[in-house]
Amino acid sequence: MSTPPYATARVDVVRIPDGATRDVVAVEEPLEIRIGGAPVAVTMRTPGHDEELALGFALSEGLRPAAARLPDD
């Protein structure tokens, strides 16, 4: 099941000394970044804008994928 971008979930949390309560947190999922089909890294992210994240990661790591570009939208 795919999570829509910017999803949230309700979770049980324990705050000391206040005790248990419910809270809303951002949903994170892993993203495997590949260049030329070869795995480069796995990062946790909130879903959405995956192409921009992968390109920014590659550039910040000094990688220069030849065919990389931001999507038209």
Chimera marker file (.cmm) of the C-alpha trace (Angstrom):
<marker_set name="trace">
<marker id="1" x="0.000" y="0.000" z="0.000" r="1" g="1" b="0" radius="0.5"/>
<marker id="2" x="1.452" y="3.348" z="-1.031" r="1" g="1" b="0" radius="0.5"/>
<marker id="3" x="1.339" y="6.240" z="1.424" r="1" g="1" b="0" radius="0.5"/>
<marker id="4" x="0.154" y="9.551" z="-0.018" r="1" g="1" b="0" radius="0.5"/>
<marker id="5" x="2.671" y="12.417" z="0.122" r="1" g="1" b="0" radius="0.5"/>
<marker id="6" x="2.886" y="14.241" z="3.433" r="1" g="1" b="0" radius="0.5"/>
<marker id="7" x="0.879" y="11.640" z="5.331" r="1" g="1" b="0" radius="0.5"/>
<marker id="8" x="0.539" y="11.617" z="9.091" r="1" g="1" b="0" radius="0.5"/>
<marker id="9" x="-0.292" y="8.882" z="11.553" r="1" g="1" b="0" radius="0.5"/>
<marker id="10" x="-1.574" y="8.834" z="15.127" r="1" g="1" b="0" radius="0.5"/>
<marker id="11" x="0.733" y="6.983" z="17.533" r="1" g="1" b="0" radius="0.5"/>
<marker id="12" x="0.901" y="6.262" z="21.244" r="1" g="1" b="0" radius="0.5"/>
<marker id="13" x="3.708" y="8.124" z="23.020" r="1" g="1" b="0" radius="0.5"/>
<marker id="14" x="4.917" y="8.227" z="26.596" r="1" g="1" b="0" radius="0.5"/>
<marker id="15" x="6.007" y="11.572" z="27.994" r="1" g="1" b="0" radius="0.5"/>
<marker id="16" x="7.764" y="11.563" z="31.337" r="1" g="1" b="0" radius="0.5"/>
<marker id="17" x="6.394" y="12.530" z="33.842" r="1" g="1" b="0" radius="0.5"/>
<marker id="18" x="3.002" y="13.118" z="32.147" r="1" g="1" b="0" radius="0.5"/>
<marker id="19" x="2.382" y="9.522" z="31.010" r="1" g="1" b="0" radius="0.5"/>
<marker id="20" x="0.896" y="8.008" z="27.864" r="1" g="1" b="0" radius="0.5"/>
<marker id="21" x="-0.928" y="10.057" z="25.265" r="1" g="1" b="0" radius="0.5"/>
<marker id="22" x="-1.604" y="10.086" z="21.502" r="1" g="1" b="0" radius="0.5"/>
<marker id="23" x="0.277" y="12.292" z="19.052" r="1" g="1" b="0" radius="0.5"/>
<marker id="24" x="0.394" y="12.949" z="15.313" r="1" g="1" b="0" radius="0.5"/>
<marker id="25" x="3.694" y="12.261" z="13.536" r="1" g="1" b="0" radius="0.5"/>
<marker id="26" x="4.902" y="12.473" z="9.941" r="1" g="1" b="0" radius="0.5"/>
<marker id="27" x="5.067" y="9.159" z="8.099" r="1" g="1" b="0" radius="0.5"/>
<marker id="28" x="8.534" y="8.280" z="6.799" r="1" g="1" b="0" radius="0.5"/>
<marker id="29" x="9.513" y="5.646" z="4.260" r="1" g="1" b="0" radius="0.5"/>
<marker id="30" x="12.864" y="4.477" z="2.890" r="1" g="1" b="0" radius="0.5"/>
<marker id="31" x="14.018" y="5.613" z="-0.541" r="1" g="1" b="0" radius="0.5"/>
<marker id="32" x="16.736" y="3.682" z="-2.350" r="1" g="1" b="0" radius="0.5"/>
<marker id="33" x="18.746" y="5.942" z="-4.652" r="1" g="1" b="0" radius="0.5"/>
<marker id="34" x="20.211" y="4.234" z="-7.735" r="1" g="1" b="0" radius="0.5"/>
<marker id="35" x="22.478" y="5.577" z="-10.454" r="1" g="1" b="0" radius="0.5"/>
<marker id="36" x="22.674" y="3.588" z="-13.660" r="1" g="1" b="0" radius="0.5"/>
<marker id="37" x="20.728" y="0.819" z="-11.925" r="1" g="1" b="0" radius="0.5"/>
<marker id="38" x="23.347" y="0.439" z="-9.178" r="1" g="1" b="0" radius="0.5"/>
<marker id="39" x="22.261" y="1.150" z="-5.587" r="1" g="1" b="0" radius="0.5"/>
<marker id="40" x="24.032" y="4.178" z="-4.099" r="1" g="1" b="0" radius="0.5"/>
<marker id="41" x="22.218" y="4.902" z="-0.812" r="1" g="1" b="0" radius="0.5"/>
<marker id="42" x="19.046" y="4.411" z="1.190" r="1" g="1" b="0" radius="0.5"/>
<marker id="43" x="17.599" y="7.405" z="2.990" r="1" g="1" b="0" radius="0.5"/>
<marker id="44" x="14.476" y="7.938" z="5.070" r="1" g="1" b="0" radius="0.5"/>
<marker id="45" x="12.127" y="10.636" z="3.837" r="1" g="1" b="0" radius="0.5"/>
<marker id="46" x="8.571" y="11.842" z="3.917" r="1" g="1" b="0" radius="0.5"/>
<marker id="47" x="7.040" y="10.652" z="0.624" r="1" g="1" b="0" radius="0.5"/>
<marker id="48" x="6.880" y="13.124" z="-2.237" r="1" g="1" b="0" radius="0.5"/>
<marker id="49" x="9.431" y="15.013" z="-4.366" r="1" g="1" b="0" radius="0.5"/>
<marker id="50" x="11.599" y="11.899" z="-4.603" r="1" g="1" b="0" radius="0.5"/>
<marker id="51" x="13.321" y="13.003" z="-7.825" r="1" g="1" b="0" radius="0.5"/>
<marker id="52" x="14.420" y="16.315" z="-6.296" r="1" g="1" b="0" radius="0.5"/>
<marker id="53" x="15.671" y="14.567" z="-3.158" r="1" g="1" b="0" radius="0.5"/>
<marker id="54" x="17.666" y="12.012" z="-5.165" r="1" g="1" b="0" radius="0.5"/>
<marker id="55" x="19.241" y="14.691" z="-7.373" r="1" g="1" b="0" radius="0.5"/>
<marker id="56" x="20.107" y="16.903" z="-4.392" r="1" g="1" b="0" radius="0.5"/>
<marker id="57" x="21.622" y="13.932" z="-2.576" r="1" g="1" b="0" radius="0.5"/>
<marker id="58" x="23.722" y="12.940" z="-5.598" r="1" g="1" b="0" radius="0.5"/>
<marker id="59" x="25.012" y="16.475" z="-6.123" r="1" g="1" b="0" radius="0.5"/>
<marker id="60" x="25.786" y="17.014" z="-2.427" r="1" g="1" b="0" radius="0.5"/>
<marker id="61" x="27.806" y="13.772" z="-2.412" r="1" g="1" b="0" radius="0.5"/>
<marker id="62" x="29.853" y="14.943" z="-5.403" r="1" g="1" b="0" radius="0.5"/>
<marker id="63" x="28.193" y="12.497" z="-7.800" r="1" g="1" b="0" radius="0.5"/>
<marker id="64" x="27.420" y="13.786" z="-11.278" r="1" g="1" b="0" radius="0.5"/>
<marker id="65" x="24.821" y="11.522" z="-12.872" r="1" g="1" b="0" radius="0.5"/>
<marker id="66" x="24.999" y="12.342" z="-16.594" r="1" g="1" b="0" radius="0.5"/>
<marker id="67" x="21.263" y="12.112" z="-17.350" r="1" g="1" b="0" radius="0.5"/>
<marker id="68" x="20.006" y="13.650" z="-14.090" r="1" g="1" b="0" radius="0.5"/>
<marker id="69" x="17.455" y="16.450" z="-14.276" r="1" g="1" b="0" radius="0.5"/>
<marker id="70" x="14.517" y="17.724" z="-12.292" r="1" g="1" b="0" radius="0.5"/>
<marker id="71" x="11.075" y="16.637" z="-13.507" r="1" g="1" b="0" radius="0.5"/>
<marker id="72" x="9.168" y="19.074" z="-15.725" r="1" g="1" b="0" radius="0.5"/>
<marker id="73" x="6.475" y="19.635" z="-13.110" r="1" g="1" b="0" radius="0.5"/>
<link id1="1" id2="2" r="1" g="1" b="0" radius="0.2"/>
<link id1="2" id2="3" r="1" g="1" b="0" radius="0.2"/>
<link id1="3" id2="4" r="1" g="1" b="0" radius="0.2"/>
<link id1="4" id2="5" r="1" g="1" b="0" radius="0.2"/>
<link id1="5" id2="6" r="1" g="1" b="0" radius="0.2"/>
<link id1="6" id2="7" r="1" g="1" b="0" radius="0.2"/>
<link id1="7" id2="8" r="1" g="1" b="0" radius="0.2"/>
<link id1="8" id2="9" r="1" g="1" b="0" radius="0.2"/>
<link id1="9" id2="10" r="1" g="1" b="0" radius="0.2"/>
<link id1="10" id2="11" r="1" g="1" b="0" radius="0.2"/>
<link id1="11" id2="12" r="1" g="1" b="0" radius="0.2"/>
<link id1="12" id2="13" r="1" g="1" b="0" radius="0.2"/>
<link id1="13" id2="14" r="1" g="1" b="0" radius="0.2"/>
<link id1="14" id2="15" r="1" g="1" b="0" radius="0.2"/>
<link id1="15" id2="16" r="1" g="1" b="0" radius="0.2"/>
<link id1="16" id2="17" r="1" g="1" b="0" radius="0.2"/>
<link id1="17" id2="18" r="1" g="1" b="0" radius="0.2"/>
<link id1="18" id2="19" r="1" g="1" b="0" radius="0.2"/>
<link id1="19" id2="20" r="1" g="1" b="0" radius="0.2"/>
<link id1="20" id2="21" r="1" g="1" b="0" radius="0.2"/>
<link id1="21" id2="22" r="1" g="1" b="0" radius="0.2"/>
<link id1="22" id2="23" r="1" g="1" b="0" radius="0.2"/>
<link id1="23" id2="24" r="1" g="1" b="0" radius="0.2"/>
<link id1="24" id2="25" r="1" g="1" b="0" radius="0.2"/>
<link id1="25" id2="26" r="1" g="1" b="0" radius="0.2"/>
<link id1="26" id2="27" r="1" g="1" b="0" radius="0.2"/>
<link id1="27" id2="28" r="1" g="1" b="0" radius="0.2"/>
<link id1="28" id2="29" r="1" g="1" b="0" radius="0.2"/>
<link id1="29" id2="30" r="1" g="1" b="0" radius="0.2"/>
<link id1="30" id2="31" r="1" g="1" b="0" radius="0.2"/>
<link id1="31" id2="32" r="1" g="1" b="0" radius="0.2"/>
<link id1="32" id2="33" r="1" g="1" b="0" radius="0.2"/>
<link id1="33" id2="34" r="1" g="1" b="0" radius="0.2"/>
<link id1="34" id2="35" r="1" g="1" b="0" radius="0.2"/>
<link id1="35" id2="36" r="1" g="1" b="0" radius="0.2"/>
<link id1="36" id2="37" r="1" g="1" b="0" radius="0.2"/>
<link id1="37" id2="38" r="1" g="1" b="0" radius="0.2"/>
<link id1="38" id2="39" r="1" g="1" b="0" radius="0.2"/>
<link id1="39" id2="40" r="1" g="1" b="0" radius="0.2"/>
<link id1="40" id2="41" r="1" g="1" b="0" radius="0.2"/>
<link id1="41" id2="42" r="1" g="1" b="0" radius="0.2"/>
<link id1="42" id2="43" r="1" g="1" b="0" radius="0.2"/>
<link id1="43" id2="44" r="1" g="1" b="0" radius="0.2"/>
<link id1="44" id2="45" r="1" g="1" b="0" radius="0.2"/>
<link id1="45" id2="46" r="1" g="1" b="0" radius="0.2"/>
<link id1="46" id2="47" r="1" g="1" b="0" radius="0.2"/>
<link id1="47" id2="48" r="1" g="1" b="0" radius="0.2"/>
<link id1="48" id2="49" r="1" g="1" b="0" radius="0.2"/>
<link id1="49" id2="50" r="1" g="1" b="0" radius="0.2"/>
<link id1="50" id2="51" r="1" g="1" b="0" radius="0.2"/>
<link id1="51" id2="52" r="1" g="1" b="0" radius="0.2"/>
<link id1="52" id2="53" r="1" g="1" b="0" radius="0.2"/>
<link id1="53" id2="54" r="1" g="1" b="0" radius="0.2"/>
<link id1="54" id2="55" r="1" g="1" b="0" radius="0.2"/>
<link id1="55" id2="56" r="1" g="1" b="0" radius="0.2"/>
<link id1="56" id2="57" r="1" g="1" b="0" radius="0.2"/>
<link id1="57" id2="58" r="1" g="1" b="0" radius="0.2"/>
<link id1="58" id2="59" r="1" g="1" b="0" radius="0.2"/>
<link id1="59" id2="60" r="1" g="1" b="0" radius="0.2"/>
<link id1="60" id2="61" r="1" g="1" b="0" radius="0.2"/>
<link id1="61" id2="62" r="1" g="1" b="0" radius="0.2"/>
<link id1="62" id2="63" r="1" g="1" b="0" radius="0.2"/>
<link id1="63" id2="64" r="1" g="1" b="0" radius="0.2"/>
<link id1="64" id2="65" r="1" g="1" b="0" radius="0.2"/>
<link id1="65" id2="66" r="1" g="1" b="0" radius="0.2"/>
<link id1="66" id2="67" r="1" g="1" b="0" radius="0.2"/>
<link id1="67" id2="68" r="1" g="1" b="0" radius="0.2"/>
<link id1="68" id2="69" r="1" g="1" b="0" radius="0.2"/>
<link id1="69" id2="70" r="1" g="1" b="0" radius="0.2"/>
<link id1="70" id2="71" r="1" g="1" b="0" radius="0.2"/>
<link id1="71" id2="72" r="1" g="1" b="0" radius="0.2"/>
<link id1="72" id2="73" r="1" g="1" b="0" radius="0.2"/>
</marker_set>
